[in-house]
Amino acid sequence: MYELTLENAAGDQIVFAQNTAFTVTEIKGLNPPKASINTSQVALIDGAVYNSAKLNMRSINIAFAIEYQAAQNRLEVYKVLKSKQYVKLLYVSQTRNVYAEGYIESIDISYGAMKQIVTCAILCPSPYLMAMQEMVAELRSIVNAFHFPFASTAEPELLFSYISNDIGVTIDNNGDVSCGLIIELYANAEITNPKIFDYVTQDFFGLNYTMQEADLITIDTRKGHKTVTLLRNGVETNIFNYVMQNSTWLQLDANGSTFVYEVGTGDEAELDVTFRYNALFEGV
């Protein structure tokens, strides 16, 4: 069993579950999307030569019945689903908890039927389904080791936190494909030129920049969202121009990745690095 929800930009929802006014009769487009394969014909060679491939946009088509009060509930459908407007599809089952973002391409209703059927076509620019839960991995000089409330007479004494000298972290990817990351750099003291490496590929992303105490830099490497911003004294600034030459927009490999970091000057232990990502799936 699964639960399906359609939600517009205002937060209005249509929930498809037991004992609701709407029942899904058919849904298409939750399988892996179609790919476009680019090839070239070469003289005297059978077949063709592979050049490249890409996934096309995801197209989701949902048909659902209005179980009762057709006229009233049809207007509820119009309230949530509006042509050309944004919509989020949320899918929850025992094996997947994902969502897709798209735009309403069309809405058709069988007005003359005994039980009216609504057919909704959603076009999703991204071909992937995204995990609902954001995963977080941290590289911190101070590692939390304790949570309140607390009462203990243990010997030896329990640690509230400890100083870690680790400057690397291995992140597992429970999705189907590689994905982008949101990387947050927080300075506990002044440091210069922070640089993050993929330990295996040696690709890096670096900044020619001096971070002051309490600065927060956010690097977004997700496709279509690539940005670098600085938050200082409550003011957010675009610092894209400070990206080091030959930097790579680091991705989390489908099999997981190990990341390490270094700084130009200052104490590496004074830089906290946080990695955030939502796993990507081709289908459910």
C-alpha positions in Angstrom: 0.0 0.0 0.0 1.0 3.6 -0.6 -0.2 7.1 0.2 -0.1 9.8 -2.5 -0.5 13.5 -1.9 -0.6 16.5 -4.3 0.3 19.8 -2.8 0.4 23.3 -4.4 2.6 26.3 -3.6 0.2 27.6 -1.0 0.2 24.3 0.9 -3.3 23.1 -0.2 -3.4 19.4 -0.5 -5.3 16.5 -2.1 -4.6 13.3 -0.1 -5.3 10.0 -1.7 -5.9 7.5 1.2 -8.6 5.4 2.6 -11.9 7.1 3.5 -11.3 10.2 1.3 -13.4 11.9 -1.4 -10.8 10.8 -4.1 -9.6 7.4 -5.2 -6.7 6.9 -7.5 -7.6 4.7 -10.5 -4.4 4.9 -12.5 -1.0 6.5 -12.1 1.8 6.6 -14.7 5.3 8.1 -14.5 6.7 6.8 -11.2 8.9 4.4 -13.1 12.4 5.3 -14.3 12.1 8.0 -17.0 13.0 7.5 -20.7 16.5 8.3 -21.8 17.8 10.0 -24.9 20.8 8.3 -26.4 23.0 10.3 -28.7 25.0 8.3 -31.3 26.9 8.9 -34.6 27.0 6.9 -37.7 30.6 6.0 -38.8 31.5 4.8 -42.3 32.5 1.1 -42.5 31.4 0.4 -38.9 28.3 -1.7 -38.2 25.7 0.1 -36.1 26.7 3.4 -34.5 29.1 5.0 -32.0 27.8 6.0 -28.6 28.4 9.7 -27.8 26.3 10.6 -24.8 23.0 10.0 -22.9 20.6 12.0 -20.8 17.4 11.4 -18.9 14.3 13.3 -20.2 11.9 15.2 -18.0 9.5 13.1 -16.0 5.9 13.1 -17.0 3.4 11.9 -14.4 -0.2 11.2 -15.2 -2.8 10.6 -12.4 -6.4 9.5 -12.9 -8.6 9.6 -9.8 -12.3 9.3 -9.1 -14.5 11.8 -7.2 -16.4 9.4 -4.9 -19.1 11.7 -3.7 -20.4 15.3 -3.9 -18.9 15.6 -7.3 -19.7 19.3 -7.9 -18.3 20.4 -4.5 -15.2 18.2 -4.6 -14.5 19.1 -8.2 -14.1 22.7 -7.0 -11.7 21.5 -4.3 -9.6 19.9 -7.1 -9.5 23.2 -8.9 -8.4 24.9 -5.7 -5.3 22.7 -5.4 -4.5 21.9 -9.1 -4.2 24.9 -11.3 -3.0 24.8 -15.0 0.7 25.8 -15.4 1.1 26.2 -11.7 3.6 24.4 -9.4 2.7 21.2 -7.7 4.5 18.7 -5.4 3.7 15.0 -5.5 4.5 13.1 -2.3 4.7 9.3 -2.4 5.0 7.2 0.8 5.2 3.4 0.9 7.0 0.8 3.0 10.1 1.1 0.7 10.1 4.7 -0.5 9.4 8.2 1.0 10.0 10.5 -1.9 8.6 13.6 -3.7 8.7 15.1 -7.2 8.2 18.8 -8.2 6.5 19.8 -11.4 3.9 21.9 -13.1 0.3 21.1 -14.1 0.2 20.6 -17.8 -3.5 19.7 -18.1 -6.6 18.7 -16.1 -9.4 16.8 -17.7 -12.7 15.7 -16.1 -15.3 13.3 -17.4 -18.3 15.5 -16.5 -21.0 13.2 -17.9 -19.9 10.0 -16.2 -21.8 8.4 -13.3 -18.5 8.7 -11.3 -16.5 11.6 -12.4 -12.8 10.9 -13.3 -10.1 13.6 -13.1 -7.1 13.1 -15.2 -4.1 15.3 -14.3 -0.8 15.6 -16.3 2.2 16.8 -14.4 5.5 17.8 -16.1 8.6 17.6 -13.9 11.8 19.3 -15.1 13.9 17.0 -13.0 13.7 13.3 -13.9 14.5 12.2 -10.4 12.3 11.5 -7.3 13.9 13.1 -4.2 14.0 11.6 -0.7 11.8 13.4 1.7 14.3 13.2 4.5 17.5 15.3 4.3 20.6 13.5 5.4 23.4 15.3 7.3 27.0 14.5 7.9 29.4 16.7 9.9 33.1 17.5 10.3 33.3 19.3 13.6 36.2 20.2 15.9 33.9 19.8 18.9 31.8 16.6 18.7 28.6 16.4 20.8 28.7 13.3 23.1 25.8 13.9 25.4 22.2 15.0 25.5 20.1 16.3 28.5 18.2 15.3 30.6 20.9 13.5 32.7 21.5 11.9 36.0 24.5 9.6 36.5 27.2 8.4 39.0 29.1 6.5 36.3 32.8 6.0 36.7 34.8 7.2 34.8 33.0 10.4 34.2 30.8 10.7 31.1 32.0 13.0 28.3 29.8 16.0 27.3 31.8 16.5 24.2 35.3 15.9 22.8 37.8 17.5 20.4 38.2 15.6 17.1 41.2 15.9 14.8 39.4 14.2 11.9 39.3 16.3 8.7 37.5 13.7 6.6 34.1 12.0 6.5 32.7 9.1 4.5 29.1 9.7 3.4 26.9 6.8 2.2 24.4 7.4 -0.6 21.2 5.4 -0.3 19.8 6.7 -3.6 20.0 5.3 -7.1 22.3 7.9 -8.6 24.9 10.5 -7.7 23.6 13.8 -6.3 24.6 17.3 -5.4 25.3 18.6 -1.9 24.7 21.6 0.2 28.0 22.2 2.0 28.1 24.6 5.0 31.4 26.0 6.2 31.3 27.7 9.7 34.4 29.5 11.0 35.1 29.5 14.7 38.1 31.7 14.1 39.7 33.5 11.2 40.9 31.1 8.4 41.7 31.6 4.7 41.2 29.7 1.5 39.1 26.7 2.6 39.2 23.8 0.2 37.2 20.5 0.1 38.4 17.4 -1.7 36.9 14.2 -2.9 39.4 11.8 -1.4 39.1 9.2 -4.3 38.9 11.4 -7.4 40.9 14.3 -5.9 38.4 16.8 -7.4 38.1 19.8 -5.2 36.1 22.9 -4.5 37.9 25.9 -3.0 37.5 29.5 -2.2 40.1 32.3 -2.3 38.5 34.0 0.7 39.3 35.0 4.2 36.6 33.8 6.7 36.1 35.8 9.9 34.9 34.3 13.1 31.2 33.3 12.9 31.1 33.4 9.1 28.9 30.8 7.4 29.5 30.0 3.8 27.0 27.8 2.0 28.0 26.0 -1.2 25.1 24.4 -3.2 26.4 21.9 -5.8 23.0 20.6 -6.9 22.4 20.7 -10.6 20.3 23.8 -11.4 21.0 25.4 -8.0 24.7 26.1 -8.0 25.5 29.0 -5.7 28.0 30.2 -3.1 26.8 32.6 -0.4 28.3 34.1 2.7 26.3 34.9 5.8 28.0 37.5 8.0 26.4 39.6 10.7 23.0 38.6 9.4 23.7 39.8 5.8 23.8 37.3 3.0 26.3 38.0 0.1 27.0 36.2 -3.2 30.7 35.3 -3.2 30.6 33.2 -6.4 33.5 35.3 -7.8 35.9 33.9 -5.1 35.6 30.3 -6.3 39.1 28.9 -7.0 40.2 28.1 -10.5 39.7 24.5 -11.6 37.1 23.9 -8.8 34.6 21.2 -9.4 31.0 21.2 -8.1 31.4 18.1 -5.9 28.9 15.4 -6.2 28.0 12.5 -3.8 28.8 9.3 -5.8 26.0 6.7 -6.1 28.3 4.3 -4.1 29.2 7.0 -1.5 32.1 9.4 -1.2 34.8 10.4 1.2 35.5 14.1 1.6 38.5 15.9 3.3 39.3 19.5 3.7 42.2 21.9 4.3 42.7 25.6 4.9 45.3 28.0 3.6 46.1 29.7 6.9 44.6 29.3 10.4 43.8 26.2 12.4 41.9 23.5 10.5 40.1 22.5 13.7 38.4 25.9 13.8 36.4 25.1 10.6 33.2 23.1 11.0 32.0 21.5 7.7 28.4 20.1 7.3 27.2 18.1 4.3 23.5 18.0 3.5 21.8 16.0 0.7 18.5 14.4 -0.4 19.0 11.1 -2.1 17.7 10.8 -5.7 15.7 7.8 -7.1 14.8 6.9 -10.7 11.6 5.1 -9.7 9.5 3.6 -6.9 
